[in-house]
Amino acid sequence: MTRALALALVLAPACVIPVAPQFDDPEENFPPYIIDSRPPVGSIVTASEGEAEFTVTLADPNLADRLYVRWIFDYPTYQDVTRLAEGPILPPSADGTEVRDPIRMAASCVVHNIAHGLTQHRLMLAVSDRPFVKAADAPPDFRVTTVPKDARLLRAVWVLNLECK
């Protein structure tokens, strides 16, 4: 009798229950951050021979993010003396680590057309994990730092003693 019952169970029509789809939450977007900077963020830097060198190492916990870099002189607020120098776009992590290659900037009166008549300038590094909003689409006082709503923005500032003539 047990064989007959086993045979009946094997030959009986089976019911297949579909597996529900699995939904993963989207990855949380973390802001980029600074690992190291030379000179240190927030320092007063005196330029020699009309130039000052800055080197910054960035990281982002979101390994697939590109990092968009801007160097901004004499900001805020957005006015006639503000100068923008687009930096590199750092690619997503290639080696599975958060740290990206260092970025460099040689601040120069001539190359960056820094405002004349000032002996001290504010230099801001702005880094976003999404492309910056075009100036025409940004609020007037934030044309150089506006990012999309889903972006994370990092800002770092130095004071640059440099007289441009």
VOPAGU-2260 file (C-alpha; in pm, 1 decimal, decimal comma):
REM VOPAGU-2260
SITE   aa  ch    i         X         Y         Z
SITE  MET   A    0       0,0       0,0       0,0
SITE  THR   A    1     277,9     241,7      68,7
SITE  ARG   A    2     415,2     182,8    -282,6
SITE  ALA   A    3      80,2     262,1    -434,0
SITE  LEU   A    4      54,8     581,1    -230,3
SITE  ALA   A    5     404,2     688,4    -332,6
SITE  LEU   A    6     324,0     615,9    -698,3
SITE  ALA   A    7       1,6     813,4    -673,5
SITE  LEU   A    8     184,0    1110,7    -526,8
SITE  VAL   A    9     447,5    1102,3    -800,3
SITE  LEU   A   10     190,1    1084,1   -1079,0
SITE  ALA   A   11     -44,6    1345,6    -929,2
SITE  PRO   A   12     -52,1    1684,7   -1100,6
SITE  ALA   A   13     185,1    1929,0    -935,5
SITE  CYS   A   14     118,7    2291,0    -851,7
SITE  VAL   A   15     399,5    2535,8    -931,4
SITE  ILE   A   16     414,5    2843,3    -713,6
SITE  PRO   A   17     599,5    3128,6    -882,6
SITE  VAL   A   18     871,9    3301,4    -688,3
SITE  ALA   A   19     803,0    3668,9    -631,6
SITE  PRO   A   20    1046,4    3911,7    -793,3
SITE  GLN   A   21    1316,0    4041,2    -564,2
SITE  PHE   A   22    1349,5    4417,1    -551,1
SITE  ASP   A   23    1671,0    4568,6    -419,7
SITE  ASP   A   24    1671,1    4914,9    -271,5
SITE  PRO   A   25    1872,0    5159,7    -479,7
SITE  GLU   A   26    2220,7    5224,7    -349,9
SITE  GLU   A   27    2233,8    5519,4    -108,8
SITE  ASN   A   28    2417,8    5815,6    -257,8
SITE  PHE   A   29    2701,7    5920,8     -29,2
SITE  PRO   A   30    2895,9    6245,5     -79,5
SITE  PRO   A   31    3252,0    6252,1    -208,2
SITE  TYR   A   32    3512,4    6346,8      50,2
SITE  ILE   A   33    3873,2    6462,6      73,6
SITE  ILE   A   34    4143,2    6213,7     173,2
SITE  ASP   A   35    4433,3    6460,5     156,2
SITE  SER   A   36    4508,2    6811,3      35,0
SITE  ARG   A   37    4829,4    7006,8      -9,7
SITE  PRO   A   38    4812,2    7275,0     119,6
SITE  PRO   A   39    4556,8    7176,0     383,9
SITE  VAL   A   40    4195,5    7282,1     326,6
SITE  GLY   A   41    4119,8    7615,1     494,5
SITE  SER   A   42    4477,9    7737,3     496,9
SITE  ILE   A   43    4607,5    8073,6     382,7
SITE  VAL   A   44    4835,0    8019,6      84,6
SITE  THR   A   45    5084,5    8278,1     -36,1
SITE  ALA   A   46    5164,4    8242,4    -403,8
SITE  SER   A   47    5519,9    8264,7    -521,7
SITE  GLU   A   48    5602,8    8401,1    -866,4
SITE  GLY   A   49    5235,4    8447,6    -947,3
SITE  GLU   A   50    5131,8    8084,5    -900,2
SITE  ALA   A   51    5016,0    7853,6    -623,1
SITE  GLU   A   52    4996,7    7474,2    -655,2
SITE  PHE   A   53    4707,8    7271,7    -506,1
SITE  THR   A   54    4683,7    6891,9    -494,4
SITE  VAL   A   55    4375,1    6713,4    -361,6
SITE  THR   A   56    4298,1    6342,4    -330,2
SITE  LEU   A   57    3926,5    6263,4    -338,3
SITE  ALA   A   58    3722,2    5954,7    -252,2
SITE  ASP   A   59    3360,8    5846,5    -294,3
SITE  PRO   A   60    3191,1    5547,6    -127,0
SITE  ASN   A   61    2978,3    5505,2    -441,3
SITE  LEU   A   62    3235,0    5332,1    -660,9
SITE  ALA   A   63    3035,1    5380,1    -983,1
SITE  ASP   A   64    3011,1    5759,2    -944,2
SITE  ARG   A   65    3202,2    5995,3   -1169,0
SITE  LEU   A   66    3330,1    6304,3    -986,9
SITE  TYR   A   67    3292,1    6645,0   -1153,4
SITE  VAL   A   68    3548,1    6903,4   -1041,5
SITE  ARG   A   69    3538,8    7283,4   -1049,0
SITE  TRP   A   70    3790,1    7533,9    -913,9
SITE  ILE   A   71    3623,5    7869,2    -843,9
SITE  PHE   A   72    3801,8    8196,2    -768,8
SITE  ASP   A   73    3644,6    8478,9    -566,2
SITE  TYR   A   74    3312,2    8312,9    -495,2
SITE  PRO   A   75    3051,6    8362,4    -343,9
SITE  THR   A   76    2859,8    8550,4    -456,2
SITE  TYR   A   77    2848,5    8511,9    -829,6
SITE  GLN   A   78    2963,1    8846,8    -964,8
SITE  ASP   A   79    3195,3    8995,9   -1222,3
SITE  VAL   A   80    3510,5    8890,4   -1033,6
SITE  THR   A   81    3420,6    8520,2   -1003,8
SITE  ARG   A   82    3629,0    8296,1   -1228,9
SITE  LEU   A   83    3557,1    7931,7   -1302,2
SITE  ALA   A   84    3815,6    7671,1   -1398,5
SITE  GLU   A   85    3663,2    7336,8   -1494,8
SITE  GLY   A   86    3864,6    7052,7   -1351,4
SITE  PRO   A   87    3880,3    6691,2   -1465,1
SITE  ILE   A   88    3594,2    6444,3   -1456,2
SITE  LEU   A   89    3722,9    6158,1   -1245,2
SITE  PRO   A   90    3603,4    5818,9   -1373,6
SITE  PRO   A   91    3436,3    5554,6   -1158,1
SITE  SER   A   92    3663,6    5344,7    -940,7
SITE  ALA   A   93    3864,1    5101,8   -1150,4
SITE  ASP   A   94    4019,3    4905,2    -865,2
SITE  GLY   A   95    3724,0    4869,4    -625,5
SITE  THR   A   96    3847,2    5131,9    -378,6
SITE  GLU   A   97    3688,1    5464,7    -288,8
SITE  VAL   A   98    4007,0    5667,4    -346,5
SITE  ARG   A   99    4053,7    5836,8    -684,2
SITE  ASP   A  100    4367,7    5972,5    -850,5
SITE  PRO   A  101    4485,7    6310,1    -713,5
SITE  ILE   A  102    4380,1    6627,5    -891,8
SITE  ARG   A  103    4613,9    6923,8    -933,5
SITE  MET   A  104    4566,2    7291,7    -994,1
SITE  ALA   A  105    4823,1    7567,1   -1042,0
SITE  ALA   A  106    4637,3    7889,8    -966,3
SITE  SER   A  107    4764,8    8158,6   -1200,8
SITE  CYS   A  108    4668,1    8522,1   -1256,2
SITE  VAL   A  109    4722,7    8487,7   -1629,9
SITE  VAL   A  110    4583,6    8140,1   -1698,8
SITE  HIS   A  111    4271,5    8182,0   -1483,0
SITE  ASN   A  112    4217,9    8556,0   -1540,4
SITE  ILE   A  113    4192,9    8612,0   -1164,5
SITE  ALA   A  114    4048,5    8950,1   -1061,9
SITE  HIS   A  115    4291,8    9242,1   -1068,9
SITE  GLY   A  116    4319,8    9487,5    -784,0
SITE  LEU   A  117    4269,7    9230,9    -508,5
SITE  THR   A  118    4553,9    9097,1    -297,6
SITE  GLN   A  119    4356,1    8815,0    -140,5
SITE  HIS   A  120    4128,1    8567,1    -316,3
SITE  ARG   A  121    3897,7    8290,3    -202,1
SITE  LEU   A  122    3961,1    7966,3    -390,9
SITE  MET   A  123    3685,8    7706,4    -372,3
SITE  LEU   A  124    3700,9    7347,8    -489,4
SITE  ALA   A  125    3352,6    7215,1    -574,1
SITE  VAL   A  126    3312,6    6842,2    -640,4
SITE  SER   A  127    2983,9    6680,0    -739,5
SITE  ASP   A  128    2890,0    6320,5    -806,8
SITE  ARG   A  129    2656,5    6438,7   -1085,4
SITE  PRO   A  130    2720,0    6695,7   -1362,6
SITE  PHE   A  131    2679,7    7056,5   -1253,6
SITE  VAL   A  132    2363,2    7235,6   -1367,7
SITE  LYS   A  133    2420,6    7469,9   -1662,7
SITE  ALA   A  134    2456,5    7833,7   -1552,8
SITE  ALA   A  135    2149,0    7938,6   -1750,5
SITE  ASP   A  136    1935,8    7689,6   -1551,3
SITE  ALA   A  137    2075,9    7778,2   -1207,4
SITE  PRO   A  138    1971,7    8050,0    -960,5
SITE  PRO   A  139    2165,4    8375,2   -1022,2
SITE  ASP   A  140    2378,8    8364,6    -707,0
SITE  PHE   A  141    2463,7    7993,8    -742,8
SITE  ARG   A  142    2546,4    7958,6   -1110,8
SITE  VAL   A  143    2876,2    7780,2   -1053,7
SITE  THR   A  144    2778,5    7541,8    -770,5
SITE  THR   A  145    2424,0    7424,8    -851,0
SITE  VAL   A  146    2385,8    7048,3    -884,0
SITE  PRO   A  147    2082,2    6824,7    -952,3
SITE  LYS   A  148    1860,9    6729,4    -656,1
SITE  ASP   A  149    1997,9    6374,6    -643,3
SITE  ALA   A  150    2361,3    6493,6    -637,6
SITE  ARG   A  151    2597,1    6528,0    -343,7
SITE  LEU   A  152    2829,1    6829,2    -337,6
SITE  LEU   A  153    3161,9    6873,5    -160,3
SITE  ARG   A  154    3314,7    7218,2    -109,1
SITE  ALA   A  155    3660,8    7306,8      17,4
SITE  VAL   A  156    3805,3    7657,0      51,1
SITE  TRP   A  157    4148,2    7819,8      73,8
SITE  VAL   A  158    4252,6    8183,7     102,5
SITE  LEU   A  159    4501,1    8275,9    -168,2
SITE  ASN   A  160    4735,6    8570,3    -119,6
SITE  LEU   A  161    4807,2    8666,5    -477,7
SITE  GLU   A  162    4814,8    9008,6    -636,0
SITE  CYS   A  163    4714,4    9000,8    -999,6
SITE  LYS   A  164    4811,1    9306,1   -1203,5
